Amino acid sequence: MNHTFQTPSEIASTIDPNSITFLQQEYFADLVEGEEKIIDLLVEVKQAGRDATFLVHIEAQASSEANFNRRMFYYFARLHQRYVKDIYPIVIFSFDEPYRVEENTYRVAFPTRKVLEFSFESIQLNRLNWRRYVNQPNPVAAALMAKMKIAKKDRAKVKAECLRLLVTLRLNPAKTRLVSKFVDTYLRLDVREEQRFQSEVDKMNPVQKEEIMQITTSWEEKGMEKERRSLALKMLQEGATLEFVEKVTGLTVEQLQQLQSQAGQN
């Protein structure tokens, strides 16, 4: 690996896409907290024009955690020991608060000697401005904008822009559902914001508007289906017959029996 300083985007631009291999998740015993930890993502890649591969380790951290920088160093040390390869560690901090900059360096030093200085690439979403990513043709940007720094007055606009970007990417249906669900989960709007969201969508060209409306209609249908199943289960638990619940909810007997079975397992 080239040890000349490179930014993450420079490194990403040199990766041979045909070399990308997703490695099996690693399990580590955390001796400090006394529990087992699983690293989130480990990928083996190669830079174009080079024979040696290196690892990219990505952690998604949803809460602020004391001594997380130390835990990242432990991950690094164990991965390096196992694979004996260069490792590029990245952390995506996705929590809403706090807004302070998270520590991304772990040091061991004495007055006369620096023993260790380990650092990782830190992407702290709540400190990023969503406007910088709104036109990037990247499904990850479309999803993660929902967790970036957003003023209250901009929430509806950001949700509309996330979906506009998503429909321009022409992803397959499964990926579109995955990204749109992430956006909907982390950018839930109140009634007034929903009205502003609709106004933002109405400003878009007819094709984009139609595709976005298909996505939001799918959200509504799934929400109604969830409520229907919840009602059916409650009625069954209260002693209603399968035939009666079938007539009220429109679910089939097979679906109702499956609900009962799943509830029994839980």
N, C-alpha and C positions, 0 to 999 in steps of 0.2 A: 504494500500500500504506500502511496506517496505521502510522506510525512510533512511535506510543505503545507502550511496552513491553508485550508480550504473551508469555505462556508458550506452549510448543509446543502444549499441549492446547487453549489458547484459540484459537490460530491454526487448528488442525485443525478445531475446532468451527464456524468461520466459513467454511470452504472450501465453495464450491458444487460438489457432487459431479458435476454435469453438465459442469463446466468442465475436469475432469482430462484432461490429454493427456500421454501418455508420449512424450518426445522421443528422437530417435536418440542412441545412445551416442556420446560424444565421445572422440577419440583425441588425445593430447598427447605431443609429444616431450619427455622429461625430460632437460634439458640437464645436470643434476647427475649423475644415474645413467647417462646415456647409453642409455636405453631408452625404448620407447613405453609410455605409460600409458593406460588406459581408465577413464573414470569409470564408477561402478557404475549409478547411476540418476539420471535427470534428468526432472522432471515440471513441466509448466506448469499452474498453477491460478489460480483467481480467488476472492477473498473475496466472499461474498454481499453484494449491494448496491453493489458497486464495479465499474467498467468495466475498470480496468487489471489485467492478469495479472502474476504473478510466478513465479519458478522455485523449486522445491525440489530441492536436490542432496543425494543420500544416498550415503554411502560405507560399505561394510562392511569393517572392518579386522580381520583374523584374527590379527595378530601385533603386538607392540609394536615401533614403528619410530622410530629417531632422526630428529628433524626432520620428523615427519609433519605437525605443525602448519604448517610452512612449505609443504609440498606442497599442503595444503588451500588455503592462500592463493593459490598459483599457479593451482590449479584455478578458484578464485573469480574471480581477475583475468581469466583467459582467457575464462571463461564470460560475465562481465560485459561484456567487450570485444566479444564476438560478439553477444550478445543485447540488450545495453543495457537490462537489466531488473533489478529487485530480486531478490536471491537469498537463500534461507534454507538455509544449509548444515548438514547433520546427519551425524554419524559414529556408527556402531554398532561399538563395540569388543567383539569376541566371543572374545578369547583367554582362556585359563584363568589364566595368570600373565603379568606381575606384577600384584599387587593395588593398587599405588600408583595414584593418580589421574593419568590421562594429561593432558598439556598440551593445552588447547583454545584457546589464544590465540597469535597471532603478532604481535610488536611490532617497530617501528622507531622509535627515540627518541634524542634528544640531551639533554644536561643542561638546555637551555633550550627545547626544543620536542619535542612528541610528533608524529612524522610519521605513524605508522600504528598502529592497534590493530584487528586483525581477530580475530574469534572465531567459533566454530561450536558448535552444540548437540552435546554429548557424551553418548552413552548407553553406559556401560561396564557390560556385563552382569555381570561377576564382582564388582561392588560392589552389585548390586541384590538385594534379598531376595525370593525367589520367592513368599513368602506374600502379598505385596502384589498379585500379579497372578493368583492362583489362581482368582478368581471373576470375572475380567474377560471378557466375551463377545467375545473377539477371537482369531482364529486365529494372529495374530502372537505374542500373549502365550503361547498354548499351545505354540508352537514354541520361543520364546526362553527360556522358563523353564528349559529343559534346559541353558542356558549360564549361568544366574545363579549367585549364591553359594549353594551347597548343602552342608550338613554331610554327612559320610559316612553318618551314621545315617539321613538323610532321603532319600537317593537313590532308594530304591524307592518311597517315598511320592510324591515329586515326579513320577516317571515315571507312576505311576498317576493322579495329579491332572492331568497334562498330557493324558492320553488321555481322562479323564473330561470335562475341559473341551472337548476336541476333539469328542467324540460329541454333546455338547449343542448344538454350533453348527450341526449339520445342513448341513455343506458338501457340495458335490458330490463324487463318488467320487475324482476326480483331485486335488482340493485336499486331501481327507482323506488320501490316500496320500502326498502331498508333505509335509504337516506331520508325519504319523506317522513317516515315514522319517527326517525331521530329528531327531525326538525319540529314535528308536531308535539313530541314529548317534552322537549326542552324550551319550546316557545308557545306555551299555552296562553291564549288571549282571553281577556274578558269581553263582555258584550260590546262595549264601545270600540275596543281594539279590533274586534272582528269586523265591525262596520268600516273602520279605516283600512283594514286588510282588503276587504272587498273593493273599496275605492281604488286602492293601489293596483289590484288585479285588473280592474276595469280600464285602466290607462294603457294596458299592454296590447300588443297586436292580437288580432282575433285567434290566431293559431295557438299562441302561448296561453291566452286566456282560457281557451277550451281545454287544453291539456292540464292546466292547473286546476280547473274546475273538476276534471275527472279525478284528480288526486284527492281533492278535498271531499268530493262525493264519496270516495272510497273510505275516507276517515269516518264520515258520518254513518255509512252503512255498517262498518265494523263496530262503531259505538252502539248502534241500535241492536246489532246482533248480540253484543255482549250483555246489554240490558235485558234482552229477551231471554237469554240463557239463564241469567241471574234470577229473573222472575220465575222461570220454569222450575229451577232448582228449589227456590223458596217454597213454591206451591207443593212440590213433591214432598219436601221435608215436613210440611204441615199436614200431609195425609191425603192430598188430592190424588185422584186416579190418573193413570197415564192417558186414558182416553179424554178426560176433561182438560188436562194440561195441553194435550195435543190440539184440541179445538181452540183454546184460548191463545196459545202462543204461535201456533202454526208449525212447531217443530214436529218431526216425525217420532214415532215410538222408538225407533232405533237410536235417534239422537238423544232422546230423554233417558233411555236405558244407559247410554254411554255417560251422560251427565251423572246419573246415580252411581255408576261404577267408579268414576273419577273422584266423586265426593267421598265415597267409601274408602278409597285408597288414601285420601288425605286425612 
